[in-house]
Every structure is written in C-alpha cells, then in structure tokens.
Amino acid sequence: MTGVSSDSAPAELLRTALVRQLVADGTIRDERVAAAFEAVPRHVFVPHAPLDIAYADDVVPMKQNQAGVVISSVSQPSIVALMLQQAEIRPGDRVLEIGSGGYNAALLRELAGPGGAVTSVDIDPEVTDRARESLDEAGYGDVAVVRADGAFGVPERAPYDRIVVTVTAWDIASAWLRQLRPGGRIVVPLRMRGQTRAIAFDLVGDHLESRSTTVCGFVNMQGAGAGYERLVPLQEGVLTFDEDQEGEPHPQYDVLTLPTEQTWSGVEVHREEPLLDLYLWLASKLPGYCVLSGGDWPAVATADSLAYLASRSGSDEVHVELGCSGHGPHAGQLIDHMVNLVQSWDAMHRRGPAFQVHGSDAVLPPGFHIARRHSYITVTWAE
Ligand SMILES: C[S@@+](CC[C@H](N)C(=O)[O-])C[C@H]1O[C@@H](n2cnc3c(N)ncnc32)[C@H](O)[C@@H]1O
C-alpha cells in the first residue's frame, strides 16, 4: 500500500464506513478493490468538500463550463468500484486512465502496485494541475499526469495492459487500439443512441469483444472525440439523434400537439428496473430511432409522425406496464411496431446485448452496426 500522508482519524472512519457500505450492498466484490478504497484518502482529491461529502457515495463536481454544465468531477465511488472490477487490474499492469481527477488514478496505482505504471491524461490543465498536486499530497508521486487530448492516448508511455476511460466517449479511438497490448482490456463509458454504459472490452486479434457492462453516467468528452449528437427541437421537447443517423427524417416542430394514439403491451417491468437494454433493442430494430427529452424516452420518428415508449401503473405498486404513444398520420404503424418489439424483448432478449468494435475498414460480423468516426460498434442479441 502506498503511504497516505494527509489522513486523519475522522476521514479514516468515514472511509471505512463507505467501503463497508459498498461491500454490504454488493458493489465491491473484489477484496483488492476494497483494500484500494481503504487506502486512498478521497478527501485529498476534493479539497473544497467537507469530509461527509468527500466520503458519500456521490459524484463531486469540480468544474463547470459557462453554461453551468459540469465538465469535470471526481467520480462516484460505486461507479469507480464497478469499473475497476470490470478492468481487473493486476499487479504489474501498465494502465492508462483517460480523464483525470487524481482519485481513480490513485486507486489504479494501488491495484497495479509498485511494479506497474499508471498514466492519467486530461485535456484540461486546471484538472491536471490539481490532480498532480493531490496525487503528490496523498503519496502517489509516481503516477504520471499528462495534459493532452485523451483521444490520442499517450503514445510515449504505451503499450498498456489496461485503458480505463472516465469520460463519456462516442467512439473507440484508433489510438487506444494501437496502444493496447494484445489481450489487453479497455473499460469505457460508451454512448450510443442516447444511453451510456461502461463496457469492458478485450482486444481479441484486431477487434474488441465485450466482457461485461455497467450502467453509468460521466461528463462528456471534449476535444477531437466530441460532438456526436444532433438535436432536433420540437415545440415541446427535443429529439436527439446520433451523428451517423444524419439522413434520417424527423417530423415537424408541432408534432406533439397532434392528437395522441396509445397502445399498451401487457409487458410489466419493475419500476426500478434499468431499461437500457430494451432501449438499445428498440434502437437496433427501429429505423428513425431517437431519444425524446423530458424523460429520455426512446422514440421513433418519420417525416410526419413520432411515437415513443410510455408507461402506466401495473398490476401492483412496484410494477409498470409498458406501452407506446404517438402523434401524426403514421403513428398507428409506429406504435404497433414498437409494442411488438417490447413484447419480443420481454420474451426473448432480456439477457442483454453483446458488443464488438472493429476498425472502419474491417469486415463486420452480422448484427446491428453503429458507425463511428474511427470504428464500427456491432450489437448482437442472444436468443
Ligand atoms: C469525470 S472526470 C474524471 C474523473 C476522474 N477519473 C476521477 O478520478 O474521479 C472526466 C474528465 O475528463 C476530462 N476530459 C474531457 N475530455 C477529455 C479528453 N478528450 N481527453 C482527456 N480528458 C478529457 C475532463 O476534463 C474531466 O476532468
């Protein structure tokens, strides 16, 4: 364990309580990850925050842009723990972290040990300066902090056994693939069709294959890898499409004011059940898929109509029934299609998707393909 120079008894108690809570609720399952969390003084990396905030299982915002959007933060401990477990860092690993803050880099250093090497890169000099200072103060002076656009990796310290991305990415940069060792792993919060999940991918030959996924949320990537979404304003709300859906039509501004049609599916889900897999299933099957603001509802658009997922009370207090609402002359067809897909997901596809990533010149396997600037993501569904 690396020395902790700025610790205090109250901080230690709060830290132990946080680790116990994360172990008890099943978030931390790996003893080495628990030990790393016990060792790293999170309060040192969020110096403006009171101790109880520093050791709450919550994100600590560190910087906002002029519009008030958070562009840098120290990530939520439970998300950090889940992603570290996905990464399976081994003693001796060379690790690249994309998006700094210092805290996760210190945890990575605990896991990689003195025989490993941790490099953390951030695009923002304020962040790298603060990370450098905090890492030194907490006793992690051998973590390298680099200011650069992480979309290009850090070639001078490559190759890496693990790349851990802690900022929302739309693409797998070709530099990451080049800088990853054969058999290496990348864990990345990948955004597609309006939803983000941290996916652990292994490099298998020339492509990546998913091993696990976790629901998560991060600040958006800036720099060369930014700006993959297209927003279409409506009178009440906004539709979001991905960059590769450029040619897809969208309805007129006032479509939501047209009369509503609605159909219910008979499929009930728990109120708390994350439905990202269902949403991606719909995205895989519905041309014109987009996301409707005001609840991030999956929707499907044509040039004159719009339909979107809806829910109403289910057979008891904890369940809701899924259905579909729509507006416009073709709403009925869109609704029928979406409701049929909800039913087929419920009957056959609840195990969730698998993902592969190939370079843009590769021969792609069968599946739903999402084109990115440097790669193709292929989504497949087990029967
Ligand atoms: C959620 S924070 C990282 C949290 C951090 N790993 C921790 O220890 O909690 C995301 C960071 O990504 C950085 N970032 C955004 N775009 C980037 C890019 N293209 N390259 C490197 N860093 C980037 C932001 O400046 C921000 O500091």
The ligand as an ORCA input file, in Angstrom:
! r2SCAN-3c Opt
* xyz 0 1
  C     -15.448     12.510    -14.610
  S     -13.944     13.393    -14.806
  C     -12.722     12.186    -14.416
  C     -12.825     11.637    -13.033
  C     -11.567     11.066    -12.501
  N     -11.011      9.967    -13.285
  C     -11.624     10.672    -11.038
  O     -10.577     10.297    -10.561
  O     -12.674     10.761    -10.389
  C     -13.791     13.493    -16.534
  C     -12.570     14.260    -17.004
  O     -12.393     14.019    -18.381
  C     -11.726     15.144    -18.913
  N     -11.809     15.112    -20.368
  C     -12.807     15.510    -21.186
  N     -12.477     15.315    -22.465
  C     -11.227     14.790    -22.461
  C     -10.327     14.371    -23.484
  N     -10.639     14.455    -24.770
  N      -9.128     13.901    -23.110
  C      -8.768     13.807    -21.801
  N      -9.590     14.191    -20.804
  C     -10.791     14.672    -21.131
  C     -12.404     16.318    -18.242
  O     -11.576     17.461    -18.279
  C     -12.640     15.771    -16.839
  O     -11.667     16.201    -15.952
*
